[in-house]
Amino acid sequence: MSEQFGWGIAATGSMARTLAKVIAAEPGMRVAAVASRDKARAAEFAREFGDGTGYGSYAEMVADPAVRAVYVATPHAQHREVVDLAIAARKPVLCEKPLAASLADAEAMAADARAADVFLMEAMWMWFNPLIRRVKELADDGTLGEVRSIHGTFGFPMPFDAEHRLWNPELGGGALLDLGVYPVALAHLLLGEPESVEVAGALAPSGVDAEAALLLRWPGGAHALLETSLVTQLPLTASVIGTRGRAELDAFFHCTTRVSVHTYGGGAPQEFTIESPEVALAAEVREVRDRVLDGRVESPVMPLDATLAVLRTVETARRRLGAVGV
């Protein structure tokens, strides 16, 4: 096996391409293999990002001895298929968000990984963004005081196409699974799992959720007001409001490069910046490598229980809207 940490990439879409670029630039890592149902496309992708092998099936890719870990970037509804193959091959897995298109599938995937002692982590790159980690530190150390309210919006108009993955229920479509998971995950990161979930919204002709507004509540009255949409342009920003100050996350908040912190009682706001949101992706792949080399089967930064809790909130909202397949 190569001394470099070899990644196998399942799928060749935009997110797979973005992460492949990060892996190829990361010291000590390489794109060792790529799989797609179109073998020629997989081979072309592999050549673009190094000297890896292209495969026409996911099973062949996970069996490649050069693959030390597998990154799954297929449509949501196909995540479990590829993750199951990787676990059976005892290959650590980084799986795109959401971990699965249903809570039941995600719970089964987590249980299987734990039973097999195979590393599994959701690719919630937002949780690895240094600025979002800074906001969490400011919430935890009391700089913001007690966090009482979180506001977050993530949405943009997409023309309706029943076959597109965002609108197709068989591909895990809907605003909440694809976009709304980010504001929900931000609220979970800062306040944990809510005690109640209220939702208003509308369904698309295909039956998936087209837009949703969520009110999450925690004991003591802390709350989050979150919006997601595939039919309107939302601000794409987030605010974390505490008793001593607030943090404002610039758009796109889930991969923000600028956060301003305003403390009550005067003084100029503090500003924190990063040059590129891709530092979060680099941190994410390093987390997988480091934990695997440490012999860990879960990440302390992005544990499976946290992933399941976020998906539980999302699925509750989808069910209450009457979305298809929930």
C-alpha positions as CSV (number, residue, x, y, z in Angstrom):
1,M,0.0,0.0,0.0
2,S,1.2,3.5,-0.8
3,E,2.6,5.5,2.2
4,Q,0.1,8.2,1.3
5,F,-3.4,8.0,2.7
6,G,-5.4,6.9,-0.3
7,W,-9.1,7.9,-0.7
8,G,-11.7,6.2,-2.8
9,I,-14.4,8.6,-4.0
10,A,-17.9,7.3,-4.8
11,A,-19.5,9.5,-7.5
12,T,-18.2,12.3,-9.7
13,G,-20.5,15.2,-9.0
14,S,-19.7,18.7,-7.9
15,M,-19.1,17.9,-4.2
16,A,-17.0,14.9,-5.1
17,R,-14.9,17.2,-7.3
18,T,-14.5,19.8,-4.6
19,L,-13.3,17.3,-2.1
20,A,-11.0,15.5,-4.6
21,K,-9.3,18.9,-5.2
22,V,-8.8,19.3,-1.4
23,I,-7.5,15.7,-1.0
24,A,-5.1,16.1,-3.9
25,A,-3.6,19.3,-2.3
26,E,-3.4,17.8,1.2
27,P,0.1,16.6,2.1
28,G,0.2,12.8,2.6
29,M,-3.1,12.2,0.9
30,R,-4.1,11.1,-2.6
31,V,-7.1,10.2,-4.7
32,A,-6.4,6.5,-5.1
33,A,-9.7,5.5,-6.8
34,V,-12.9,6.8,-8.1
35,A,-16.1,4.9,-8.8
36,S,-19.1,5.8,-11.0
37,R,-21.7,3.7,-12.8
38,D,-20.0,5.2,-15.9
39,K,-16.5,3.7,-15.8
40,A,-15.0,6.1,-18.4
41,R,-16.2,9.1,-16.4
42,A,-14.7,7.7,-13.2
43,A,-11.3,7.1,-15.0
44,E,-11.3,10.6,-16.4
45,F,-12.1,12.0,-12.9
46,A,-9.3,9.9,-11.4
47,R,-6.8,11.2,-14.0
48,E,-7.8,14.8,-13.3
49,F,-6.9,14.5,-9.6
50,G,-3.8,12.2,-9.8
51,D,-3.0,8.7,-10.8
52,G,-5.9,6.8,-9.2
53,T,-7.9,4.0,-10.8
54,G,-11.4,4.5,-12.2
55,Y,-14.0,1.8,-11.5
56,G,-17.5,1.1,-12.9
57,S,-18.8,-0.2,-9.6
58,Y,-18.6,0.9,-6.0
59,A,-17.9,-2.7,-4.9
60,E,-14.8,-2.8,-7.0
61,M,-13.5,0.5,-5.7
62,V,-13.9,-0.4,-2.0
63,A,-12.0,-3.6,-2.6
64,D,-9.0,-1.8,-4.0
65,P,-6.1,-2.2,-1.5
66,A,-4.9,1.3,-2.3
67,V,-8.1,2.7,-0.8
68,R,-7.6,3.5,2.9
69,A,-10.9,5.4,3.3
70,V,-14.0,6.0,1.2
71,Y,-15.8,9.3,0.6
72,V,-19.4,8.9,-0.4
73,A,-20.9,11.7,-2.5
74,T,-23.8,9.9,-4.3
75,P,-27.4,11.2,-4.0
76,H,-28.8,10.9,-0.5
77,A,-30.9,7.8,-1.2
78,Q,-27.9,5.9,-2.4
79,H,-25.7,6.6,0.6
80,R,-26.6,3.5,2.5
81,E,-25.8,1.2,-0.4
82,V,-22.2,2.5,-0.7
83,V,-21.6,2.8,3.0
84,D,-22.8,-0.8,3.5
85,L,-20.2,-1.9,0.9
86,A,-17.4,0.0,2.6
87,I,-18.3,-1.3,6.0
88,A,-18.3,-4.9,4.7
89,A,-14.9,-4.3,3.2
90,R,-13.8,-2.8,6.5
91,K,-13.0,0.6,5.0
92,P,-13.5,3.8,7.0
93,V,-16.2,6.0,5.6
94,L,-16.8,9.8,5.2
95,C,-20.3,10.1,4.0
96,E,-21.9,13.3,2.7
97,K,-24.6,15.0,4.6
98,P,-27.2,13.9,5.3
99,L,-25.9,10.5,6.3
100,A,-29.0,9.0,4.8
101,A,-32.3,10.0,3.4
102,S,-34.2,8.6,6.4
103,L,-33.5,8.3,10.1
104,A,-34.0,4.5,10.0
105,D,-31.3,4.1,7.4
106,A,-28.9,6.3,9.3
107,E,-29.5,4.4,12.5
108,A,-28.9,1.1,10.7
109,M,-25.7,2.5,9.2
110,A,-24.4,3.7,12.5
111,A,-25.2,0.4,14.2
112,D,-23.5,-1.6,11.5
113,A,-20.4,0.6,11.6
114,R,-20.2,0.3,15.4
115,A,-20.8,-3.5,15.3
116,A,-18.0,-3.9,12.8
117,D,-15.6,-1.4,14.5
118,V,-15.4,0.5,11.3
119,F,-15.0,4.3,11.3
120,L,-18.0,6.2,10.0
121,M,-18.5,10.0,10.0
122,E,-20.9,12.3,8.3
123,A,-19.3,15.0,6.1
124,M,-20.9,18.0,7.9
125,W,-18.1,20.3,6.9
126,M,-19.8,23.2,8.6
127,W,-18.8,21.7,12.0
128,F,-15.2,21.9,10.9
129,N,-15.2,25.6,9.8
130,P,-12.8,27.4,12.1
131,L,-15.2,30.4,12.4
132,I,-18.1,28.3,13.4
133,R,-15.8,26.5,15.9
134,R,-14.9,30.0,17.2
135,V,-18.6,30.9,17.6
136,K,-19.1,27.7,19.6
137,E,-16.1,28.6,21.8
138,L,-17.6,32.0,22.5
139,A,-20.9,30.4,23.4
140,D,-19.3,27.8,25.6
141,D,-16.9,30.2,27.4
142,G,-19.6,32.8,28.3
143,T,-18.4,35.5,26.0
144,L,-21.9,35.6,24.4
145,G,-23.6,34.9,27.7
146,E,-26.4,32.3,27.7
147,V,-27.4,31.6,24.1
148,R,-31.1,32.3,23.9
149,S,-31.9,32.5,20.2
150,I,-30.4,31.3,16.9
151,H,-31.6,32.5,13.6
152,G,-30.6,30.8,10.4
153,T,-31.7,30.8,6.7
154,F,-30.6,28.7,3.8
155,G,-32.5,28.7,0.6
156,F,-32.6,29.7,-3.1
157,P,-35.0,29.2,-6.0
158,M,-34.6,26.1,-8.1
159,P,-36.8,25.5,-11.2
160,F,-39.1,22.6,-10.5
161,D,-38.0,19.4,-12.3
162,A,-39.5,16.2,-11.0
163,E,-36.4,14.2,-12.1
164,H,-33.9,16.5,-10.4
165,R,-32.4,15.1,-7.2
166,L,-33.6,18.1,-5.2
167,W,-37.2,17.5,-6.2
168,N,-37.3,13.7,-6.6
169,P,-38.4,11.9,-3.5
170,E,-36.7,8.7,-4.7
171,L,-33.3,10.5,-4.6
172,G,-33.9,12.1,-1.2
173,G,-35.1,15.4,-2.5
174,G,-36.6,18.3,-0.5
175,A,-35.3,21.5,1.0
176,L,-34.9,20.2,4.5
177,L,-32.6,17.3,3.7
178,D,-30.4,19.2,1.4
179,L,-30.4,22.8,2.6
180,G,-32.3,23.0,5.9
181,V,-30.0,20.4,7.5
182,Y,-27.4,23.2,7.8
183,P,-29.3,25.7,10.0
184,V,-30.6,22.7,12.0
185,A,-27.1,21.4,12.5
186,L,-25.9,24.9,13.6
187,A,-28.6,25.0,16.3
188,H,-27.7,21.4,17.4
189,L,-24.0,22.3,17.6
190,L,-24.7,25.2,20.0
191,L,-27.7,24.0,22.0
192,G,-28.0,20.3,21.5
193,E,-31.1,18.4,20.5
194,P,-34.3,20.4,21.0
195,E,-37.2,19.3,23.2
196,S,-39.8,20.4,20.6
197,V,-40.1,21.0,16.8
198,E,-42.8,23.1,15.2
199,V,-42.9,23.6,11.4
200,A,-44.8,25.5,8.7
201,G,-44.2,25.2,5.0
202,A,-45.3,23.8,1.7
203,L,-44.8,20.7,-0.5
204,A,-43.8,20.5,-4.1
205,P,-45.9,18.7,-6.7
206,S,-43.6,15.7,-6.3
207,G,-44.5,15.6,-2.6
208,V,-41.1,16.7,-1.2
209,D,-40.9,19.8,1.1
210,A,-40.4,22.9,-1.1
211,E,-40.0,25.3,1.9
212,A,-40.1,25.1,5.7
213,A,-39.9,27.4,8.7
214,L,-38.9,25.7,11.9
215,L,-39.3,26.8,15.6
216,L,-37.1,24.7,17.8
217,R,-37.3,25.0,21.6
218,W,-35.1,23.9,24.4
219,P,-35.8,23.8,28.2
220,G,-35.8,27.2,29.7
221,G,-37.0,28.9,26.6
222,A,-34.0,29.0,24.3
223,H,-35.1,28.7,20.8
224,A,-34.1,28.7,17.1
225,L,-35.9,30.2,14.2
226,L,-34.8,28.5,11.0
227,E,-35.9,28.7,7.4
228,T,-35.1,26.8,4.2
229,S,-36.5,27.0,0.7
230,L,-36.2,25.8,-2.9
231,V,-38.6,28.4,-4.1
232,T,-37.3,31.7,-2.7
233,Q,-34.0,33.4,-2.2
234,L,-33.2,33.6,1.6
235,P,-30.5,35.7,3.2
236,L,-28.2,32.7,3.8
237,T,-27.0,34.2,7.0
238,A,-27.2,33.2,10.7
239,S,-27.2,34.9,14.1
240,V,-26.4,33.5,17.5
241,I,-27.8,35.7,20.2
242,G,-26.9,35.5,23.8
243,T,-27.4,37.5,27.0
244,R,-24.0,39.2,26.7
245,G,-23.6,39.5,22.9
246,R,-24.3,38.1,19.5
247,A,-22.4,36.6,16.6
248,E,-23.3,37.3,13.0
249,L,-22.3,34.8,10.4
250,D,-22.0,36.1,6.8
251,A,-23.5,34.3,3.8
252,F,-23.1,31.5,3.0
253,F,-23.2,30.9,6.7
254,H,-22.5,27.2,6.6
255,C,-19.2,27.9,4.9
256,T,-18.7,31.5,6.0
257,T,-15.4,33.3,5.8
258,R,-16.4,36.2,8.1
259,V,-18.0,36.4,11.5
260,S,-18.6,39.5,13.5
261,V,-19.1,39.4,17.3
262,H,-20.9,42.2,19.1
263,T,-20.8,42.3,22.9
264,Y,-23.3,44.4,24.7
265,G,-22.1,47.5,26.7
266,G,-20.1,49.2,24.0
267,G,-16.9,48.6,22.1
268,A,-16.2,47.9,18.5
269,P,-17.3,44.5,17.1
270,Q,-14.7,41.9,16.8
271,E,-14.2,40.4,13.3
272,F,-12.9,37.0,12.5
273,T,-12.1,35.9,9.0
274,I,-10.6,33.0,7.0
275,E,-9.3,33.1,3.4
276,S,-11.3,30.2,2.1
277,P,-14.1,27.9,3.2
278,E,-12.1,25.0,1.9
279,V,-10.1,25.0,5.1
280,A,-13.1,23.3,6.6
281,L,-12.9,20.5,4.0
282,A,-9.2,20.0,4.7
283,A,-9.9,19.8,8.4
284,E,-12.6,17.3,7.7
285,V,-10.4,14.9,5.7
286,R,-7.6,15.3,8.2
287,E,-10.0,14.4,11.0
288,V,-10.8,11.1,9.2
289,R,-7.2,10.2,8.6
290,D,-6.0,11.1,12.1
291,R,-8.8,9.2,13.9
292,V,-8.3,6.2,11.6
293,L,-4.6,6.2,12.3
294,D,-5.4,6.5,16.0
295,G,-7.6,3.4,15.8
296,R,-10.8,5.3,16.6
297,V,-14.2,4.4,15.0
298,E,-15.9,7.7,15.6
299,S,-14.9,11.4,15.5
300,P,-15.2,13.4,18.7
301,V,-15.9,16.5,16.6
302,M,-18.7,14.9,14.5
303,P,-19.9,11.8,16.5
304,L,-22.6,9.6,15.1
305,D,-25.0,10.4,17.9
306,A,-24.9,14.1,16.9
307,T,-25.5,13.2,13.3
308,L,-28.5,11.1,14.3
309,A,-29.9,13.8,16.5
310,V,-29.8,16.4,13.6
311,L,-31.5,13.9,11.3
312,R,-34.2,13.2,13.9
313,T,-35.1,16.9,14.0
314,V,-35.1,17.1,10.2
315,E,-37.3,14.0,9.9
316,T,-39.7,15.3,12.5
317,A,-40.2,18.5,10.5
318,R,-40.6,16.6,7.2
319,R,-43.2,14.3,8.8
320,R,-45.2,17.1,10.2
321,L,-45.2,18.8,6.8
322,G,-46.5,15.6,5.2
323,A,-43.5,15.1,2.9
324,V,-43.6,11.9,0.8
325,G,-41.7,8.9,2.1
326,V,-41.5,10.0,5.8
